Amino acid sequence: MPQRIETIQQFYALMQETGKLRRKLVSRIMESESPDPQGSEQLRSFLKALQNIPRQNDRFVLTSSALCLELGYEISELEKDLIFLEQGERALLSYFAELHPGFREEIGSALEFSHGLRLPLTNLISDRDGTVNNYCGRYLSSIQSVYNAVFLSRFAQRAVENAVILTSAPLYGGGLVDITVAPPGLFILAGSKGREYLDARGRDGRLPIEQEKQNKLDHLNRRLEQLMQDPRYELFSLIGSGLQFKFGQTTVARQDIYGSIPTTESEAFMNVIEELIRDIDPQGEYFRTEDTGKDIEIILTVEGESGLKDFDKGDGVSFLDGELDLDLAGGGNLVCGDTSSDIPMVEAANSPQTSAIFVTSETAIKQAVRRICERTHFVSEPDVLVCLLNQLGKDRG
């Protein structure tokens, strides 16, 4: 009988259990190409537990707290995994064709573009959420699905020397390492916009931070923790990105992708955070703030060509290049992203052998990427890009 989910803690615990099981399933498939029927049954029980949460106005209600959740990602990724495990890869591709209008045409166009890639590539530099992973309303429950891990692992194993997944989320403590189910050793996982990393050999590293700046960030984080204990603001730690302490950066959610927080409350919370930052850094020497509309990104400044600037993903790519000898200037690179914050990665990795694939329909982003990189291509969904990489890996197998 499926377990009963009544609290947010029980929900997150269940999602962590799906992660443990998915890691085992992916390892077995990568080793033998043979799914585990018993594992499929366990995944189905997890799915039923989510589906049995009471609903109100198309949202799932945790009765212990009256907290409403959108579970589109969690449920749909489990459903895709069950199709993949029980019916096979071809059935999953057919499902994608029904789910995403023009899916087969997009795959064909992307494969045609990929003929210009010289495989194996030297580097894949890719963002995660919205690029090679579908968006989720909460980072802690955005556990990588089995099919996604298998498809990306095939590419990492067969078609590229260095596969880097770079995200603004932290690496540990509910970060990228915790939600990744791909086998160890295939990917370089880079968190906090590339300030920290776990390489393919299991070694981690961090970009040094001046002690004075680290002290300011630690002070800010303590104040934010205290703030989130206030019942008026506690909910903001439970939606979207929540409260994330990254290396050299802190993220505070003020909204999620479903618009769960009334606009006036979200904006009022934004003002509270800005006032707190001004209290700690009145001259704006230590922090830069970026408001995405959903998250408040508080970033330690670094020295740029024209003075202080916020640390971006391009800075992270350059740091990784120096630390891990990626040979970005001389090797063949594929850079993947989906938002304007990913464009600096293209700039940092740009060379005559660099190509870019972005998951976007926004004209401004397309134009910006094209201005930097001559060989560019655009797709509409992460599933399209992931399936493309899977096919390129299979072709090299």
C-alpha positions, 0 to 999 in steps of 0.5 A: 500500500502506498505511503501516506504523504501529509507533511512537507517533510514526508514529501521530501523524504519520499523524493529522496527515496526515489533518488536512491532507487533511481541511482540503482536502476541507472547503474544497472542499465548502464552496466547491463542495459537490463531494467529491474522489474522490481525497481519499476514496481517500487517507482510505481508505489512512489508515484501512487503515493504522490497521486493519492495526496488530496487535491484542491483546485488542481493542486495537491494539499498537504493536510497537516499544513494546508500547503498547496503543491504543484507536482507536475515535475515529480509526477510526470518524470515518474510516469516517463521513467515507468514508460522507459523501464517497462515499455522501452526507449522507443515507447518513450520517444513515441510518448515525447512525440505526443507530449511535444508538438513537432518533437520528431521534426525538432530531433531531425533538425538537431541531428542535422545540425550535429553533423557539424560536430566532431565527435568525440567532443572535448567538452560539454558545458551545460546548465541543468534546469531548463536545459538538460532537465525539465523545470521543477517547482522545488529544487530539493525535489527535482530529482533526476529521472532514470531515462534522463540520467541514462540518456545523458550518461551515454553521451558523457561516456561515448561522445565527449571527454569532459561532461560538465553540468554547471548550475547556480545551485549549491553543490552539496547540502541539498544541491546538485550532488544530491539530486543527480542519479547518474553514475559517479565518474561520468560528469564534472558537477559544478555548483554555485555558478562554477565556484565549486566542483566535484570532478570525475575522479571524485575530487572537489575544489573551490575558488578561493574567497577573500576572508573579509567577503566570506565573513560578510556572507556568513553574517548575511546567511545567519540573518537570513536563517533567523528571518526564515524562522519568522512565521511570516516568512517561513513559507518562502523557504519551502517554495521554489529554490527555498533558501540556498547557501551556495559557495560565494552566493546565497539564493532566496526564493520569493516566488515559484514557477506556479505563482503560488505567492500573491504578488504583493506578498512576494514584492513585500518580501523582496523589500525586506531582503533588500533592507537586510542587505543594505543594513549589512552592506550599505555601500554596496561593496560586497554584494550584488543582487539579481532578482529573477522574479522568482529568486533573489540571488545575492552574489559576492562581488569580484573584480572585473575589467571595469570594477566590481561585478557579480560572479557569473557562469562565465567566470565559473567556466574560466575557473574550471578551465584553469583548474581541470585543464579543459582546453576550452581554447583548443578543443571542440566544445558544445555549450548548452543553456536556456536563459540569459544567465547561461550566455556568459558560458558561451563567451568563456568557452568560445573558440572556432571549434565551439557550438551552442545549443540553447533551449529557448524560444526567446528572440533576444536570447537567440540573437545574443547567442548568435552574436557570440557563437557562429554555430548555434541551434535552438530547440523548444524543450529539454526533452529534445536536447536530452534525446539528441545527446542520447542519440549521439551517444548511441551512434558512437557506441 
